[in-house]
Amino acid sequence: MTYEVYTTKSFEKEMSSLSEEYQRRIKNIFLQMKENPYTGDPLQSKILREKRLEEKRVYYLVFEDLKAVLFVAISDKKTQQKTINFILEYINEYKAYLKELLENN
């Protein structure tokens, strides 16, 4: 089963501030997610997951019903819990954003 991979504008902005090496590694994660979005670690919810890249954490949401993955945030260990709490608080808005992306494609 192939999933489509999307990002939020804030994710893209965070990613662009990282080194080229980190950006390359994150793009490789995108490719992984197309085939198996459940390779990352689950976080407090079945749909919220994380992939670790040394000191960085990449957060994404897996929407089985939409067959899509939405990358939403990048953090370091220090701000990890704050980032997770924010994502969980706005999970419905992220799904609405993804639905809008899918309708416009």
N, C-alpha and C positions, 0 to 999 in steps of 0.2 A: 504494500500500500504506500503510495507516494503522497507526501504532504507538501503543501506550498509553504514557503518561508517568507515572512514579512518582518519589517522593523518599524518602530515608531520613529518620529522625527527626533525625539530626545535621545533615543538609542543611537541613531546615526551621528548626532552631534557628539555624544560621549565617545563613540568609536573613532571618530575623526581626530580626537585629541590624543589618541594612543599612538604608540610607535607603529611603524610599518609592519614589524614582526607580529605584534599583537593583532593588528588588523588582518593580516594574512591568516593567523591562527583562528580568528573568529569566523572568517569566511569559510574555512575548512569545517568549522562546527555547523555552519549553515548547510553545507553539503551533507553532513552526517544526518542532520535533522530531517532532511527530505525522505530518507529511507527509514529511520528509526528515531522518532522524537523523544523516546523514553530512555535515551542513553545517559542523560544527566541525573543528578540526585533530586528526588522529590522533596518539596519544602511545604509542609503544613497543608497541602492541598494536592489532589491528584494532578491538577493541570499546571501548577507552578513548579518549575524545575530550575536547576542551576548547573552550570558547567564551570569547573575551576580551571583557571590558567595561572598557575603560580599564585601570586598575591591578589589577582583579580578574580571576580565572580561575574559570570554572564547569566542573566536571568531571562527566562522565556516562559511563555504560556502555550500549552498544547490544547487546542480545541478539536477534539475528535469529531464532533458533529459538523465542523466546517472543513475538516481535513487540512488544517493549517496550524502553523507555529508562528507566534508573534514574539519577537525579541523586544524586550521592554526596558532593560536597565543593565548597567555595569557598575560594580562597586568594588571596594576593597574590603578586607576583613573587618576593618574598623567601623564601616558604615553598613555592614551587611544586614543587621536586624532592622535598622531604620528603613532600608531599601525594601526588604521583604514586607514589612508592615504597610508601606506605601502601596506596593503592588497589590496586596490583598485588599486594601481599602478601595482601590479603583479598578478591581478586576472586571466589573460590569462595563465600565467605560472603555476598557481595553477591548472587550468583546464587541462592543458597538462600533469602535474604531475599525476593527478588523472586518466586520460585516460591511462597513462602508467601503473599505478598500476592495473587498471582493466584488461588490456590486459595480464599482467603477472600473474594474478590469475586464 
